[in-house]
Amino acid sequence: MSALEWYAHKSLGDGIFWIQERFYESGNRANIWLVRGSEQDVVIDTGLGLRSLPEYLYSSGLLQDCGAKEDAARRPLLAVATHVHFDHSGGLYQFDRVAVHHAEAEALARGDNFETVTWLSDSEVVRAPSPGWRARQFRVQAVQPTLILQDGDVINLGDRQLTVMHMPGHSRGSICLHDKDRKILFSGDVVYDGSFIDWLPYSRINDYVGTCERLIELVDRGLVEKVLPGHFNTFGAERLFRLASNYISKAGICHKVSTFAMRSLASLALRVTNSRTSP
């Protein structure tokens, strides 16, 4: 299957494109965002990487300026992982320039498929990307990041800047990217319009509460009007406030006890799954 078949996209305007993997039909299917700048383009998350995402970006025309691929190719392209979970980081190996938060840089560099929580089934991939492909063969490949991110760093695209916000809880290295001028938040799995996942091996409820408090502050200060999340549909500030507030209100002792049990089971399942040798 070609990259043009595997991926699909739509424009949100203002140099932002929403890309998805068409034949990965799962609640884990991550949104991939392309943000074009005057001096640099940024891909936020890369999906599973079962087909070449860079090939798609060029062959679909997303990175062509007035039909001149040569001009677009000279503009740097940076792939940023909002975190290293498999559904977001699987395609990072396809890029020359890769950025990730320092808390997860080592896990990415060693291809740690326990921390990437790699968990993929054949039933979720409804058309095989290549003949004979099987989900048990899938692993997040080791990638040496070329840029290590910290809270407060700014990624300069020329005519727009994306500020890194370290927002742990879902994972220890989760980040949001904040376009302050346009009041847009690329939120990864920090927040999306669904149930928050805080029961994975490196999830921490107390960290998540602190993150949600930062999200509420963004809304209260009028700094976010649109959220482009790691899964599902986009939403606005009012919904962001409600999602963050609801999490804080439910993060009591009962939630922590039940989450501890779920984390233990998930950790065991991931260790068993990722200790298997692919044929």
C-alpha positions as CSV (number, residue, x, y, z in Angstrom):
1,M,0.0,0.0,0.0
2,S,1.3,3.4,-0.9
3,A,1.6,6.3,1.6
4,L,-1.0,8.2,-0.4
5,E,-3.5,5.4,0.3
6,W,-2.5,4.9,3.9
7,Y,-2.9,8.6,5.0
8,A,-5.6,11.2,4.5
9,H,-5.7,14.9,5.5
10,K,-7.8,18.0,5.6
11,S,-6.9,21.6,6.0
12,L,-7.9,23.6,9.0
13,G,-6.6,26.8,7.5
14,D,-3.8,29.1,8.5
15,G,-1.1,26.5,7.6
16,I,-2.5,23.7,9.8
17,F,-3.3,20.3,8.4
18,W,-5.0,17.3,10.2
19,I,-3.6,14.0,9.1
20,Q,-4.9,10.5,10.0
21,E,-4.0,6.9,9.2
22,R,-7.1,5.7,7.3
23,F,-6.8,2.0,7.9
24,Y,-5.9,2.1,11.6
25,E,-9.4,1.9,13.0
26,S,-9.0,2.2,16.8
27,G,-9.6,4.6,19.6
28,N,-5.8,4.7,19.8
29,R,-5.5,6.2,16.3
30,A,-3.6,9.4,16.9
31,N,-4.1,12.8,15.2
32,I,-1.1,13.9,13.3
33,W,-0.7,17.7,12.8
34,L,1.3,19.5,10.2
35,V,2.0,23.1,11.0
36,R,3.6,25.1,8.2
37,G,5.8,28.1,8.9
38,S,7.7,30.6,6.9
39,E,11.1,29.2,7.9
40,Q,10.3,25.7,9.3
41,D,7.6,23.2,9.2
42,V,6.6,21.0,12.2
43,V,4.9,17.6,12.3
44,I,3.3,17.0,15.7
45,D,3.2,13.3,16.3
46,T,3.7,10.7,13.6
47,G,1.3,7.9,14.1
48,L,2.3,4.2,13.8
49,G,4.7,4.8,11.0
50,L,3.5,1.8,8.9
51,R,3.9,3.9,5.7
52,S,6.2,6.8,5.1
53,L,4.8,10.0,6.5
54,P,7.4,12.2,4.8
55,E,6.6,10.6,1.5
56,Y,3.0,11.4,2.0
57,L,3.7,15.0,3.0
58,Y,5.5,15.7,-0.3
59,S,3.6,13.5,-2.7
60,S,0.3,14.9,-1.5
61,G,1.6,18.4,-2.0
62,L,1.4,19.5,1.6
63,L,5.0,20.6,1.7
64,Q,5.1,22.1,-1.8
65,D,5.2,25.9,-2.3
66,C,3.4,26.9,-5.5
67,G,4.3,23.4,-7.0
68,A,8.0,23.8,-6.4
69,K,9.0,20.8,-4.3
70,E,12.6,21.9,-4.4
71,D,11.8,25.1,-2.5
72,A,9.8,23.2,0.1
73,A,12.5,20.6,0.6
74,R,15.0,23.4,1.6
75,R,12.7,24.5,4.5
76,P,13.6,22.4,7.6
77,L,11.1,19.8,8.8
78,L,10.9,18.9,12.5
79,A,9.0,16.0,13.9
80,V,7.9,16.7,17.5
81,A,6.5,13.9,19.7
82,T,4.0,15.1,22.3
83,H,5.0,11.9,24.1
84,V,6.5,8.5,23.1
85,H,3.5,6.2,23.3
86,F,3.5,4.0,20.2
87,D,0.5,5.5,18.5
88,H,2.2,8.9,18.5
89,S,5.9,7.9,18.0
90,G,5.9,5.0,15.7
91,G,6.8,7.1,12.7
92,L,9.6,9.2,14.3
93,Y,12.3,7.0,12.7
94,Q,11.3,8.3,9.3
95,F,12.5,11.9,10.1
96,D,16.0,13.4,10.2
97,R,15.1,15.9,12.9
98,V,13.2,14.7,16.0
99,A,12.2,16.5,19.2
100,V,10.9,15.0,22.4
101,H,10.8,16.1,26.1
102,H,13.9,15.1,28.1
103,A,11.9,12.9,30.4
104,E,11.3,10.4,27.6
105,A,14.3,11.0,25.4
106,E,16.2,7.9,26.8
107,A,13.2,5.6,26.3
108,L,12.9,6.7,22.7
109,A,16.7,6.4,22.1
110,R,16.7,2.8,23.3
111,G,13.4,1.8,21.7
112,D,11.8,0.9,25.1
113,N,8.5,-0.6,24.0
114,F,7.4,-0.9,27.6
115,E,7.4,2.8,28.1
116,T,6.0,3.4,24.6
117,V,3.1,1.1,25.8
118,T,3.1,-0.8,22.5
119,W,-0.1,-2.6,22.2
120,L,-1.5,-3.3,18.7
121,S,-3.8,-6.0,17.3
122,D,-4.4,-7.2,13.8
123,S,-8.1,-6.3,14.1
124,E,-7.3,-2.7,14.5
125,V,-5.4,-2.5,11.2
126,V,-8.2,-3.2,8.7
127,R,-5.9,-3.2,5.6
128,A,-2.4,-4.5,5.9
129,P,0.1,-1.9,5.0
130,S,2.3,-4.5,3.2
131,P,1.9,-8.2,2.3
132,G,2.2,-10.5,5.2
133,W,2.2,-7.7,7.8
134,R,1.1,-8.7,11.3
135,A,0.6,-6.6,14.4
136,R,2.9,-8.8,16.5
137,Q,5.8,-7.6,14.3
138,F,5.2,-4.0,15.2
139,R,7.7,-2.2,17.5
140,V,8.6,1.4,18.0
141,Q,12.0,1.8,16.6
142,A,14.8,3.4,18.6
143,V,15.4,7.0,17.6
144,Q,18.1,9.3,18.8
145,P,16.4,12.7,19.3
146,T,18.1,15.7,17.7
147,L,16.4,18.2,20.0
148,I,15.6,17.7,23.7
149,L,12.8,19.8,24.9
150,Q,12.2,21.4,28.2
151,D,9.2,23.4,29.6
152,G,9.3,26.9,28.2
153,D,11.3,26.2,25.1
154,V,10.1,27.9,22.0
155,I,10.1,26.2,18.5
156,N,10.4,29.0,16.0
157,L,8.7,28.4,12.6
158,G,9.4,31.9,11.4
159,D,6.0,33.5,11.3
160,R,4.7,31.5,14.3
161,Q,6.2,30.2,17.5
162,L,5.2,27.1,19.5
163,T,5.9,27.2,23.2
164,V,6.6,23.9,24.9
165,M,4.6,23.1,28.1
166,H,5.6,20.1,30.1
167,M,2.3,18.6,31.2
168,P,3.0,15.2,32.9
169,G,0.3,12.9,34.2
170,H,-0.7,10.7,31.2
171,S,3.0,10.1,30.7
172,R,6.1,11.5,32.4
173,G,7.2,13.4,29.3
174,S,3.9,14.6,27.9
175,I,3.9,18.1,26.4
176,C,1.5,20.5,24.9
177,L,2.6,23.0,22.2
178,H,1.0,26.5,22.6
179,D,0.7,28.9,19.8
180,K,0.2,31.9,22.0
181,D,-0.5,34.4,19.1
182,R,-3.3,32.3,17.7
183,K,-4.5,30.9,21.0
184,I,-4.2,27.3,19.8
185,L,-3.1,24.4,22.0
186,F,-1.8,21.2,20.5
187,S,-2.5,19.0,23.4
188,G,-1.3,15.5,22.6
189,D,-2.8,13.1,25.1
190,V,-2.7,15.6,27.9
191,V,-6.3,16.4,27.1
192,Y,-8.8,15.2,24.5
193,D,-12.5,14.9,24.4
194,G,-12.7,11.5,26.1
195,S,-11.7,9.7,29.3
196,F,-8.2,10.6,30.5
197,I,-5.9,7.7,30.7
198,D,-3.9,7.8,34.0
199,W,-3.3,4.1,34.6
200,L,-0.3,3.4,32.4
201,P,3.1,2.5,33.8
202,Y,4.4,6.1,33.9
203,S,1.1,7.9,34.6
204,R,0.8,9.8,37.8
205,I,-2.5,11.2,39.1
206,N,-0.9,13.9,41.2
207,D,1.0,15.2,38.2
208,Y,-2.2,15.0,36.1
209,V,-4.0,17.2,38.7
210,G,-1.2,19.8,38.5
211,T,-1.4,19.7,34.7
212,C,-5.2,20.2,34.7
213,E,-4.7,23.2,37.0
214,R,-2.3,24.7,34.4
215,L,-5.0,24.0,31.7
216,I,-7.6,25.8,33.7
217,E,-5.3,28.7,34.1
218,L,-4.8,29.0,30.4
219,V,-8.6,29.2,30.0
220,D,-9.0,31.7,32.8
221,R,-6.4,34.0,31.3
222,G,-7.9,33.8,27.9
223,L,-4.8,32.2,26.4
224,V,-6.5,29.3,24.6
225,E,-9.5,29.4,22.2
226,K,-9.0,26.1,20.3
227,V,-7.5,22.7,21.2
228,L,-6.1,20.4,18.6
229,P,-5.8,17.1,20.6
230,G,-4.0,13.8,20.1
231,H,-7.2,11.9,19.6
232,F,-10.8,12.6,18.4
233,N,-12.1,16.0,17.4
234,T,-11.0,19.5,18.1
235,F,-12.8,21.6,20.8
236,G,-12.8,25.0,22.4
237,A,-11.9,26.7,25.7
238,E,-15.2,26.0,27.5
239,R,-14.9,22.2,26.9
240,L,-11.2,22.4,27.9
241,F,-12.1,24.0,31.2
242,R,-14.8,21.3,31.8
243,L,-12.6,18.4,31.0
244,A,-9.8,19.6,33.3
245,S,-12.1,20.5,36.1
246,N,-13.9,17.2,36.0
247,Y,-10.6,15.3,36.2
248,I,-9.6,17.3,39.3
249,S,-12.9,16.7,41.0
250,K,-12.7,12.9,40.5
251,A,-9.0,12.4,41.4
252,G,-9.7,11.4,45.0
253,I,-8.6,8.4,47.0
254,C,-11.1,5.9,45.5
255,H,-9.9,6.9,42.0
256,K,-6.3,6.4,43.1
257,V,-6.9,3.0,44.5
258,S,-8.7,1.7,41.4
259,T,-6.1,3.2,39.1
260,F,-3.3,1.5,41.0
261,A,-4.9,-1.8,40.3
262,M,-5.4,-1.0,36.6
263,R,-1.8,0.2,36.4
264,S,-0.5,-3.0,37.8
265,L,-2.4,-5.1,35.4
266,A,-1.5,-2.9,32.4
267,S,2.2,-3.1,33.4
268,L,2.1,-6.9,33.6
269,A,0.4,-7.2,30.2
270,L,2.8,-4.8,28.6
271,R,5.8,-6.6,30.0
272,V,4.5,-10.0,28.7
273,T,3.6,-8.6,25.3
274,N,6.8,-6.8,24.7
275,S,9.0,-9.6,25.9
276,R,7.9,-11.7,23.0
277,T,10.2,-12.1,20.0
278,S,8.6,-11.2,16.7
279,P,9.0,-13.9,14.1
